[in-house]
Amino acid sequence: MTHPNSEWIEVPHARLYTEQAGVGDSITMLHGFLVDRRQWEHEFAALAATHHVLRYDARGFGRSTIEPGRYAHHEDLAAVLDAAGIRRTALLACSGGAATALDFALAHPQRVSALILIGPGYWGRFANSTPAARAFLQALATFDVNGMIDSSLRAFTDGPRRAVNEVDPAARLHTQTMTTQLFKRDTSYWTRAAQDQRTPTPSALERLHEIDIPTVLIVGSEDQVEVHQLAKELLAGLPQARMHVVHGAGHHANLEAPAPVLGIVRNALSAVALAD
């Protein structure tokens, strides 16, 4: 892959850091809300050979800024796509990024060719049924940075059933690096979300039947039970959804199982290209 083109996009109350590479049909990558754009290192490089790829740090993550002021993540996505000149794109999204993707698909259905959602999340839907997940919510409530880092790794990377030594060490370290930088920021999404984030009413979960877009759901077998429950809810409610369970992977399944996940992504993109 040639060196990606980077650009800063100005949006109200923030500057968003973006990277683009490749030519062809577009795929836009939305990271999970414990990490940043670097979640997609493997997919960004691999898919740039056949597609136009775009990834960016959401507001308050990675290199992107966040300032006081109301915003919505799906409106940020629209601004990024407009600045890049992208009229229509597939969305590869993880966790909180999947919530952004669902909101955007409802607001701009003609701009989305496919949804590929890994470990999908949605606003206000938190895992709380395991000790590690509850420890994360408790640490978040007091903004105990070290507690947030440790408990998020135990809850979402290790998952409910695995010990640390059962998780791929490189994937865990990569996640830890991103998570640590996120929670140690002076100002991040997590310090501003409760005050400033706007979410649609009614929520996307009440309007799933309207999202008539080819959708692939990918869930790691070792992810939290609430993530599996939400994925089943999406599978039942989205008209064109199908689901894959990736065995031996936690919440950020692409980091632990890059080859199987990339294969699923390529198949989804090929199906869309044939349909078009």
Summary of the structure (lengths in Angstrom):
residues: 276
radius of gyration: 17.2
end to end distance: 26.3
largest distance: 50.0
contacts: 991
relative contact order: 0.16
helix: 47%
strand: 19%
